[in-house]
Amino acid sequence: MRPFPKNFLWGGATSSSQIEGAFDEDGRGLTIQDVVTAGTNTSPRYYTYLDRDGVPGKYAQFLGELPKEAKYAVLDGEYYPTHKAVDFYHHYKEDIALLAQMGFKAFRMSICWSRIFPRGDETEPNREGLNFYRQVFQELKKYQIEPIVTMWHGEDPLYLVNTYGGWDDRRMIDAFDRYARTILTEYRGLVKYWLTFNEINNTIMFLDLMPRELAARSAQSTYQQIHHKLVASAHAVKAAHQIDPAYKVGCMIAYAVNYPRTCAPEDVMAKVEKDQKIVHYCADVQVRGYYPSYAKAILERAGVKLMMAEEDKKDLREGTVDFYSFSYYSSACASAAEIREVSKGNFTIGEKNPYLTYSEWGWGMDPTGLRYALNMIYDRYQIPVIVVENGLGAEDKPDEQGEIHDDYRIEYLRGHIEAMGQALADGVDLFGYTSWGCIDEISASTGEMKKRYGFIYVDRDNAGNGTLARSRKDSFYWYKKVIETNGEEL
Ligand code: BG6
C-alpha cells in the first residue's frame, strides 16, 4: 500500500432525489424520480401515470413501459420515497456540521434540475432554487469542504419527459445546455469539481435487467438517449472551461467489474464484449472525444441506427473531460453461456463468483475489484481518477441504547480503502474517495430506507415514518480516524 496523497479528497456522496425531500417547495417542479414508488429487494418499484383517458395506472421498473399517450403523474394513495427523502433540504446545516466533525474534505451532491428550471423549458431560472444550493455551498465552504457537484443524477424535469418524451428528443440537449450554463455561471468561486451525468452508462446495463423482447424494443431509444446525453455532457464541459478555466469536469461511470467465469476463451471474449458495452462505450467518448471502433458492432448487433447531427462529432471532440469519476460496489462474472446463478449488483446482473461473499441484497463484495478497476481506467486513459461512490448497503439495527455497531460496513470500507492504497502503489493517479450515502438515504434500486449506507443514521423507515433525527454510527468515528490519519489508520 502507498500512502494517500497529501490533499486527498476524503468524503462522501449523495444525490438530490435521495436526500433532499421538499419536492414541492420553493417553486421546485416535479422530476421523473417523483413518480416512482418504493419497492423491496424482491418486489419492483413502479412508475405511475395517467393514461390517455385519465385513468391511473402503473408499470414495474425494467419489466414494463409507459402506454402510448399516457403521462407520468403523482397518484393519490401511492407512497413516493423521494418526496420527503431524509429532508436534507431542511437539515442541511446540521448534516454538513456532522460531515465536518468527521473531517470531510469533499462532499459529493447533485443539483436538482427542476429546482432551477421547474419545467425545464423556461428561459429564466427559479431564484429560490439557485439560492438553496448557494446556501449549501456556502455552508460547505465554512468548513472547507470541497463540493463535487453532479449536474444530473437521474432527475429529468417531469414536464420535459411528458412533453418531449425525454432524451429521445434532441431538444433535451438545448434545455440541458441552458441549465448547465446557468449553474456554472451562478456558482463560480463556490464550486471547482463538476460531474456531468451520473452513471451515464447505466441505461445500457438496464437492458440486461429487462425481459428479452422489451430489451430489444428499448435498445434504439437507449442508445439514442445516451448519444444526446454525451453531446450535452460535451457542451457542459466546453461551457465550464469557458465560464471558469479553474473548473474541472469529470465523467461519471458505473464501473461494473466482470471477470470471465472460467478461462474458456469464449468466457474471456464474453467479458471483453461486456466491458466494451457496459463500461467503456460512454467513457471512451467522454475521455477521447469520439466513438470507439467497437461501437459500430455494438449498435449493429442491437439493431440500432444512431441519429447524429453534423456538429455532434466536433462537439464531442471539443468537450472531453478533465478527470474520470466512477462508482464501484461489486463484481460479477461474464459467461458465454446462460447465467446459472445470478449475482446482483449496481443495476447489473452477472454470474455468481464462488470466491466472493455477498451482501444482504446479493451484491458480491470484492475490494480487489476496485484495485482492478482503478488500474484498468488509468491504464486506458492516463487522466486523474476519483472514486465517487462505493459502500455497503445494509440494514442497521440500533441496540437498546440506540447505538449502531456497523462493523460490517467498516470491514467493507476498510478493504476498499486498502485496495485504493494498492492502486496508488500501482501508479494510479487517484485524487479522492467519496463513499456512497454518507448520510442514510433512499436506495436508488429499491426505494427502500432500510438499505442504508451512511455513517450518519437517519430515523426513518420504509413507509416514511420516523423522527428524521440524525445519530452517529460506529463507522462515523472510524471514518473520522481514517481521514485524520490520511488513510494510515484503518
Ligand atoms: C448508484 C447510484 O447506482 O448506486 C446511486 O448512482 C445509488 O444513486 C447507488 O443509490 C447505490 O445503489 P442502491 O440501489 O443500493 O441505492
Residues whose N, C-alpha, C, O or C-beta is under 5 A from the ligand:
A	BS01	BG6	S15 N346 G393 I442 S443 A444 S445 T446
